[in-house]
């Protein structure tokens, strides 16, 4: 638990300290994981689940109804998730992590079998 809290604080500190305050923020304690079963990556708009993905792909998958989601839960234990945003930027989320999207609009996902970003 200590490592999870430290990761969340470190991620937030790096984002703020490097001028990326509007970038997605990761938390190692999945808040919505109860409604997102393993091995899925789920997207939410507020508390409403808008989609779930599980396939490892080499290219981007469009999010459809999940475009513009406010958060994402990666329940996969060994796989990372790349998200693409409408501003052209990308973000990598480690396994077993929740990401909150701030001002960036997420529009695509790519699940990778790599275990770290």
C-alpha positions as CSV (number, residue, x, y, z in Angstrom):
1,X,0.0,0.0,0.0
2,X,2.8,2.4,0.8
3,X,4.3,1.9,-2.6
4,X,0.9,2.6,-4.3
5,X,0.5,5.9,-2.4
6,X,4.1,6.9,-3.1
7,X,3.6,6.2,-6.8
8,X,0.5,8.3,-6.9
9,X,2.2,11.2,-5.1
10,X,5.3,10.9,-7.2
11,X,3.3,10.9,-10.5
12,X,1.4,14.0,-9.4
13,X,4.6,15.8,-8.3
14,X,6.3,15.0,-11.6
15,X,3.3,16.2,-13.6
16,X,3.0,19.5,-11.7
17,X,6.7,20.1,-11.4
18,X,7.3,19.6,-15.2
19,X,4.4,21.8,-16.2
20,X,2.1,18.9,-17.1
21,X,-0.6,19.8,-14.6
22,X,-3.2,19.2,-17.3
23,X,-1.9,15.8,-18.3
24,X,-3.6,12.6,-17.1
25,X,-2.8,11.6,-13.5
26,X,-2.3,8.0,-12.5
27,X,-3.2,6.4,-9.3
28,X,-2.2,2.8,-8.3
29,X,-5.4,2.3,-6.4
30,X,-8.2,1.5,-8.9
31,X,-11.3,3.3,-7.6
32,X,-13.8,1.8,-10.1
33,X,-12.2,-1.6,-10.3
34,X,-15.2,-3.3,-8.8
35,X,-17.2,-2.6,-12.0
36,X,-14.2,-3.4,-14.2
37,X,-13.4,-7.1,-14.2
38,X,-10.0,-8.6,-14.9
39,X,-8.5,-8.5,-17.6
40,X,-10.3,-5.5,-19.0
41,X,-9.4,-1.8,-19.4
42,X,-12.5,0.2,-18.7
43,X,-13.4,3.8,-19.4
44,X,-15.8,6.0,-17.4
45,X,-17.6,9.3,-17.8
46,X,-18.1,10.2,-14.2
47,X,-19.4,7.1,-12.5
48,X,-20.9,5.6,-15.7
49,X,-18.8,2.9,-17.5
50,X,-18.8,3.7,-21.2
51,X,-16.7,0.8,-22.5
52,X,-14.2,-2.0,-21.9
53,X,-11.4,-3.4,-23.9
54,X,-9.2,-6.5,-23.5
55,X,-7.4,-7.2,-26.8
56,X,-3.6,-6.6,-27.1
57,X,-3.1,-4.8,-30.4
58,X,-0.3,-3.3,-32.4
59,X,-2.3,-0.4,-33.5
60,X,-4.8,2.1,-32.0
61,X,-8.4,1.2,-31.3
62,X,-11.0,4.0,-31.5
63,X,-12.9,4.5,-28.3
64,X,-16.3,5.1,-29.8
65,X,-18.7,5.9,-26.9
66,X,-15.7,6.2,-24.5
67,X,-14.2,9.1,-26.4
68,X,-13.8,11.9,-23.9
69,X,-13.9,9.6,-20.9
70,X,-13.0,11.2,-17.5
71,X,-11.1,8.1,-16.2
72,X,-9.8,4.7,-17.1
73,X,-9.1,1.6,-15.0
74,X,-6.4,-0.9,-16.2
75,X,-7.1,-4.1,-14.3
76,X,-4.5,-6.0,-16.3
77,X,-1.8,-7.4,-14.0
78,X,1.1,-7.4,-16.5
79,X,0.1,-5.2,-19.4
80,X,0.4,-1.4,-20.0
81,X,-2.1,0.8,-21.7
82,X,-1.3,3.6,-24.2
83,X,-3.9,6.3,-24.6
84,X,-4.1,8.8,-27.4
85,X,-5.6,12.2,-27.1
86,X,-7.2,14.6,-29.6
87,X,-4.3,17.0,-29.1
88,X,-1.9,14.3,-30.6
89,X,-0.3,13.4,-27.2
90,X,-0.1,9.9,-25.8
91,X,0.1,8.6,-22.2
92,X,1.2,5.3,-20.8
93,X,-0.6,3.7,-17.9
94,X,1.1,0.9,-15.9
95,X,-0.7,-2.3,-14.9
96,X,-3.4,-2.2,-12.1
97,X,-3.7,1.6,-12.3
98,X,-6.5,4.1,-12.6
99,X,-5.9,7.2,-14.7
100,X,-7.9,10.4,-14.4
101,X,-8.1,12.5,-17.6
102,X,-8.1,16.2,-16.9
103,X,-8.4,18.6,-19.8
104,X,-7.1,16.2,-22.5
105,X,-9.7,14.4,-24.5
106,X,-8.9,10.7,-24.9
107,X,-9.9,9.1,-28.2
108,X,-7.9,5.9,-28.8
109,X,-6.4,3.0,-26.8
110,X,-3.6,0.5,-27.4
111,X,-3.0,-2.4,-24.9
112,X,0.5,-3.7,-24.9
113,X,1.9,-6.9,-23.4
114,X,4.9,-4.9,-22.0
115,X,4.9,-4.9,-18.3
116,X,6.2,-1.3,-17.7
117,X,6.0,2.0,-19.5
